[in-house]
Amino acid sequence: MLLLAAAFLVAFVLLLYMVSPLISPKPLALPGAHVVVTGGSSGIGKCIAIECYKQGAFITLVARNEEKLLQAKKEIEKYSINDKQVVLCISVDVSEDYNQVENVIKQAQEKLGPVDMLVNCAGLALAGKFEDLEVSTFEKLMNINYLGSVYPSRAVITTMMERRVGRIVFVSSQAGQLGLFGYTAYSPSKFAIRGLAEALQMEVKPYNVYITVAYPPDTDTPGLALENKTKPLETRLISETTSICKPEQVAKQIVKDAIQGNFNSSIGSDGYMLSSLTCGMAPVTSITEGLQQVVTMGLFRTIALFYLGSFDSIVRRCMMQRAKSEIADKTA
């Protein structure tokens, strides 16, 4: 009886693997495609642009700093695979004014054709204790990280739906999957992207448009260097429990998942565990993905409890050290 049950389970899993490709989206062909990357002048955004350019795409880089855009353009052009490829640069703040964003997207489409893939990579991370952060910081991060993704997406979605083809990538963060000490302003702005992506995917899936949400860990970028300047000790120690990724590694995984139409894009074993733990009602692009989430949930939750315990321990130790320092200062 036990052998029969095991044989049935193996047959069921094999059937899922056979059926899975039939319900998965058709991969997007990048050669000749028009890819728009916001925040494309540095970090993960620039590496995503390079990865797409290597595969034959036409690139529109969008960022605020015109000088950095031109530097990125020169670097990306080194990876050309044919003499027809173009890198277009547009300087604009994607979080400031929707009409301005819509106009620059129209300009890009007039020059390079309809947008096949939009990568929302413009973002900012600022860390600090809730009581120490200015209210304006919360507003700033919501504007840049959330509205800075809403505006470009709104500008391209109608054309994508009309053409029945398209990919939209939202670059969130592992801090958009769980809230951590010091990220009371940053995490909500990244959690909001998840809600937007899930709702939008349900609306546009019938039109063959697919959404990808990427959850990169700490990545060696200029943005991380800026973030580290304001990190509380607790946040820094928690961050050090995982390794820092290279932006090229993150970019390759994001582009791969976007091409395949995968909703979740995670990096490394920790990223895979977090995505499975926080999948909730998120869409899946294959039956096997859903099955893996069901099977691994209990184990991953057990591991996560140990992580949470260690994070709480870090916070308590820092609190005790701070209290001892204050007492020492008073008695000195």
Secondary structure per residue as TSV (DSSP state, phi and psi in degrees):
chain	resnum	aa	ss	phi	psi
A	1	M	-	360.0	-42.3
A	2	L	H	-64.5	-40.6
A	3	L	H	-64.5	-37.4
A	4	L	H	-64.8	-42.1
A	5	A	H	-64.5	-40.7
A	6	A	H	-65.5	-41.2
A	7	A	H	-64.1	-39.5
A	8	F	H	-63.9	-41.3
A	9	L	H	-64.2	-44.3
A	10	V	H	-62.2	-43.3
A	11	A	H	-63.6	-38.1
A	12	F	H	-65.2	-43.8
A	13	V	H	-64.8	-43.1
A	14	L	H	-61.3	-39.3
A	15	L	H	-63.3	-41.3
A	16	L	H	-61.7	-42.9
A	17	Y	H	-64.4	-32.9
A	18	M	H	-74.8	-39.1
A	19	V	H	-79.4	-30.7
A	20	S	H	-50.5	-48.7
A	21	P	H	-61.1	-24.3
A	22	L	H	-70.9	-26.2
A	23	I	H	-104.7	-3.9
A	24	S	S	-79.0	150.5
A	25	P	-	-64.6	152.6
A	26	K	-	-71.3	130.6
A	27	P	-	-58.0	144.2
A	28	L	-	-81.6	130.3
A	29	A	-	-84.0	119.4
A	30	L	-	-81.3	-29.9
A	31	P	T	-57.1	119.7
A	32	G	T	83.3	-5.3
A	33	A	-	-75.5	153.2
A	34	H	E	-99.3	115.9
A	35	V	E	-114.2	124.0
A	36	V	E	-104.2	128.2
A	37	V	E	-122.7	113.4
A	38	T	E	-84.1	151.1
A	39	G	T	64.0	31.8
A	40	G	T	-89.9	7.2
A	41	S	T	-87.3	-11.0
A	42	S	S	-160.6	173.1
A	43	G	H	59.5	-142.3
A	44	I	H	-61.5	-40.4
A	45	G	H	-58.5	-46.4
A	46	K	H	-63.9	-41.0
A	47	C	H	-66.5	-34.6
A	48	I	H	-65.2	-42.3
A	49	A	H	-60.9	-42.5
A	50	I	H	-62.9	-44.6
A	51	E	H	-62.1	-41.4
A	52	C	H	-69.1	-38.9
A	53	Y	H	-64.6	-38.0
A	54	K	H	-59.9	-27.0
A	55	Q	T	-97.2	11.0
A	56	G	T	96.1	11.0
A	57	A	-	-80.4	158.4
A	58	F	E	-94.8	136.2
A	59	I	E	-117.8	135.4
A	60	T	E	-114.0	117.5
A	61	L	E	-94.9	130.9
A	62	V	E	-123.9	125.7
A	63	A	E	-163.8	172.5
A	64	R	S	-82.6	-41.4
A	65	N	-	-84.2	110.2
A	66	E	H	-66.2	-36.9
A	67	E	H	-64.6	-45.0
A	68	K	H	-65.3	-35.1
A	69	L	H	-61.1	-45.1
A	70	L	H	-66.3	-36.3
A	71	Q	H	-64.8	-43.2
A	72	A	H	-64.7	-39.2
A	73	K	H	-58.2	-46.1
A	74	K	H	-62.6	-40.1
A	75	E	H	-67.3	-42.5
A	76	I	H	-66.3	-39.1
A	77	E	H	-62.8	-18.5
A	78	K	T	-66.3	-19.5
A	79	Y	T	-99.9	17.8
A	80	S	-	-60.9	139.5
A	81	I	S	-108.9	-6.6
A	82	N	S	-155.4	163.7
A	83	D	T	-82.7	2.7
A	84	K	T	-92.5	-17.9
A	85	Q	-	-65.1	146.5
A	86	V	-	-132.7	143.1
A	87	V	E	-118.1	114.8
A	88	L	E	-103.0	137.5
A	89	C	E	-113.5	133.1
A	90	I	E	-132.7	124.2
A	91	S	E	-96.6	114.7
A	92	V	-	-162.4	150.2
A	93	D	-	-90.3	109.3
A	94	V	T	-71.9	-7.2
A	95	S	T	-104.6	-0.5
A	96	E	T	-93.3	-50.8
A	97	D	-	-144.7	119.7
A	98	Y	H	-62.2	-42.4
A	99	N	H	-59.9	-37.9
A	100	Q	H	-66.5	-42.4
A	101	V	H	-63.1	-43.9
A	102	E	H	-61.0	-39.7
A	103	N	H	-66.0	-41.3
A	104	V	H	-71.8	-31.2
A	105	I	H	-66.6	-39.5
A	106	K	H	-63.0	-41.7
A	107	Q	H	-60.6	-43.5
A	108	A	H	-63.2	-40.1
A	109	Q	H	-70.9	-31.8
A	110	E	H	-66.2	-31.9
A	111	K	H	-89.2	-38.1
A	112	L	H	-119.4	2.6
A	113	G	-	93.2	176.3
A	114	P	S	-58.4	148.3
A	115	V	-	-76.2	123.3
A	116	D	S	-91.1	-34.1
A	117	M	E	-141.3	130.6
A	118	L	E	-113.0	128.7
A	119	V	E	-115.2	111.0
A	120	N	E	-87.6	97.1
A	121	C	-	-118.0	-3.4
A	122	A	-	-67.8	128.5
A	123	G	-	-169.6	169.9
A	124	L	-	-148.2	138.6
A	125	A	-	-120.6	124.0
A	126	L	-	-129.7	129.3
A	127	A	-	-111.9	154.1
A	128	G	B	167.9	159.9
A	129	K	-	-67.7	146.1
A	130	F	T	-51.4	-45.3
A	131	E	T	-75.4	-15.0
A	132	D	T	-94.5	-19.0
A	133	L	S	-78.1	138.3
A	134	E	-	-70.5	147.8
A	135	V	H	-59.0	-33.3
A	136	S	H	-63.0	-25.6
A	137	T	H	-66.4	-40.9
A	138	F	H	-62.1	-43.4
A	139	E	H	-65.5	-41.8
A	140	K	H	-62.6	-45.7
A	141	L	H	-69.7	-35.6
A	142	M	I	-66.0	-39.5
A	143	N	I	-64.2	-49.2
A	144	I	I	-73.2	-51.0
A	145	N	I	-78.5	-33.0
A	146	Y	I	-98.8	-63.3
A	147	L	I	-64.2	-28.9
A	148	G	H	-66.2	-14.6
A	149	S	H	-100.1	-31.7
A	150	V	H	-64.8	-47.7
A	151	Y	H	-61.5	-51.7
A	152	P	H	-63.1	-38.0
A	153	S	H	-64.4	-41.9
A	154	R	H	-63.7	-32.2
A	155	A	H	-73.2	-24.6
A	156	V	H	-106.6	-16.7
A	157	I	H	-65.6	-37.7
A	158	T	H	-61.9	-45.7
A	159	T	H	-64.9	-40.4
A	160	M	H	-60.7	-43.7
A	161	M	H	-66.5	-38.4
A	162	E	H	-65.6	-37.3
A	163	R	H	-84.6	-10.8
A	164	R	T	60.6	38.1
A	165	V	-	-160.4	142.5
A	166	G	E	159.9	157.3
A	167	R	E	-134.1	136.4
A	168	I	E	-124.8	125.5
A	169	V	E	-110.8	130.6
A	170	F	E	-111.0	119.9
A	171	V	E	-91.3	104.3
A	172	S	-	-92.9	-129.4
A	173	S	-	-171.6	160.0
A	174	Q	G	-62.9	-22.1
A	175	A	G	-74.7	-4.6
A	176	G	G	-96.1	4.2
A	177	Q	T	-111.9	-27.9
A	178	L	S	-146.9	144.4
A	179	G	-	-83.8	135.0
A	180	L	-	-126.0	156.3
A	181	F	T	-49.8	129.6
A	182	G	T	92.4	-6.6
A	183	Y	B	-114.3	32.0
A	184	T	T	-66.7	-22.4
A	185	A	T	-94.5	-39.2
A	186	Y	H	-76.0	-49.1
A	187	S	H	-56.4	-47.6
A	188	P	H	-58.9	-34.1
A	189	S	H	-69.6	-25.2
A	190	K	H	-90.4	-32.9
A	191	F	H	-62.1	-36.7
A	192	A	H	-59.9	-34.2
A	193	I	H	-62.0	-38.9
A	194	R	H	-60.2	-46.5
A	195	G	H	-62.1	-43.4
A	196	L	H	-59.8	-46.6
A	197	A	H	-64.2	-42.8
A	198	E	H	-64.2	-45.3
A	199	A	H	-66.5	-42.0
A	200	L	H	-66.2	-39.9
A	201	Q	H	-60.0	-39.8
A	202	M	H	-64.5	-33.5
A	203	E	H	-74.8	-38.4
A	204	V	H	-101.8	-8.6
A	205	K	G	-57.0	-40.8
A	206	P	G	-61.8	-16.6
A	207	Y	G	-99.2	13.2
A	208	N	T	64.5	30.3
A	209	V	E	-109.2	129.5
A	210	Y	E	-121.5	141.7
A	211	I	E	-106.4	139.5
A	212	T	E	-125.1	131.0
A	213	V	E	-111.4	119.6
A	214	A	E	-98.7	137.6
A	215	Y	E	-122.0	70.9
A	216	P	-	-70.0	148.1
A	217	P	-	-79.2	-170.8
A	218	D	S	-54.6	127.6
A	219	T	B	-127.2	141.3
A	220	D	S	-70.9	85.9
A	221	T	S	-135.5	166.1
A	222	P	H	-59.0	-31.2
A	223	G	H	-64.0	-39.9
A	224	L	H	-66.6	-39.2
A	225	A	H	-60.5	-40.0
A	226	L	H	-67.4	-43.0
A	227	E	H	-60.9	-40.4
A	228	N	H	-62.9	-21.4
A	229	K	T	-67.9	-25.9
A	230	T	T	-113.2	2.7
A	231	K	-	-67.8	128.5
A	232	P	-	-64.7	161.7
A	233	L	H	-56.6	-43.2
A	234	E	H	-59.1	-44.6
A	235	T	H	-64.6	-40.6
A	236	R	H	-64.6	-42.8
A	237	L	H	-67.5	-37.8
A	238	I	H	-66.4	-41.4
A	239	S	H	-62.7	-32.6
A	240	E	T	-73.3	-6.6
A	241	T	T	-75.0	-11.5
A	242	T	S	-125.5	158.5
A	243	S	-	-82.3	159.0
A	244	I	-	-88.9	132.7
A	245	C	B	-90.0	157.1
A	246	K	-	-84.0	140.6
A	247	P	H	-61.7	-30.9
A	248	E	H	-64.4	-39.7
A	249	Q	H	-64.7	-44.6
A	250	V	H	-63.5	-44.4
A	251	A	H	-61.2	-43.4
A	252	K	H	-59.9	-42.6
A	253	Q	H	-68.4	-40.4
A	254	I	H	-64.3	-45.5
A	255	V	H	-63.4	-42.8
A	256	K	H	-59.4	-47.1
A	257	D	H	-67.7	-37.5
A	258	A	H	-65.2	-43.7
A	259	I	H	-57.9	-42.0
A	260	Q	H	-77.5	-13.9
A	261	G	T	81.6	20.8
A	262	N	-	-71.6	137.1
A	263	F	S	-72.6	-43.2
A	264	N	E	-99.3	139.5
A	265	S	E	-131.3	113.5
A	266	S	E	-124.9	159.1
A	267	I	-	-122.8	127.2
A	268	G	H	77.8	176.0
A	269	S	H	-68.0	-39.3
A	270	D	H	-63.2	-40.4
A	271	G	H	-65.1	-41.1
A	272	Y	H	-62.8	-43.1
A	273	M	H	-63.2	-44.9
A	274	L	H	-62.3	-41.7
A	275	S	H	-64.9	-38.2
A	276	S	H	-68.9	-42.3
A	277	L	H	-64.6	-36.4
A	278	T	T	-104.4	16.8
A	279	C	-	-64.2	-35.9
A	280	G	T	49.6	-121.5
A	281	M	T	-102.8	21.1
A	282	A	-	-65.5	145.3
A	283	P	-	-68.1	154.2
A	284	V	-	-119.6	153.5
A	285	T	S	-105.8	2.5
A	286	S	S	-155.4	153.0
A	287	I	H	-64.0	-37.9
A	288	T	H	-63.9	-34.2
A	289	E	H	-62.2	-46.3
A	290	G	H	-62.5	-40.8
A	291	L	H	-64.3	-41.4
A	292	Q	H	-61.9	-39.4
A	293	Q	H	-64.4	-41.9
A	294	V	H	-63.6	-44.7
A	295	V	H	-69.9	-37.5
A	296	T	H	-92.0	-9.5
A	297	M	H	-55.9	-48.5
A	298	G	H	-62.0	-45.9
A	299	L	H	-63.1	-45.9
A	300	F	H	-65.8	-34.3
A	301	R	H	-65.6	-38.5
A	302	T	H	-62.1	-45.4
A	303	I	H	-63.7	-40.5
A	304	A	H	-62.8	-34.2
A	305	L	H	-63.4	-36.5
A	306	F	H	-66.5	-40.9
A	307	Y	H	-59.7	-48.2
A	308	L	H	-62.0	-38.6
A	309	G	H	-62.1	-40.8
A	310	S	H	-69.0	-35.8
A	311	F	H	-65.4	-43.9
A	312	D	H	-61.8	-37.4
A	313	S	H	-63.9	-40.3
A	314	I	H	-61.5	-44.6
A	315	V	H	-63.7	-42.1
A	316	R	H	-65.5	-42.0
A	317	R	H	-62.4	-42.8
A	318	C	H	-64.1	-38.0
A	319	M	H	-64.9	-43.0
A	320	M	H	-66.7	-41.0
A	321	Q	H	-62.6	-40.1
A	322	R	H	-66.4	-39.8
A	323	A	H	-65.4	-41.7
A	324	K	H	-63.5	-39.6
A	325	S	H	-64.5	-39.1
A	326	E	H	-66.4	-40.2
A	327	I	H	-65.5	-42.8
A	328	A	H	-62.0	-39.5
A	329	D	H	-65.7	-36.5
A	330	K	H	-71.6	-34.1
A	331	T	H	-87.2	-9.4
A	332	A	-	-73.3	360.0
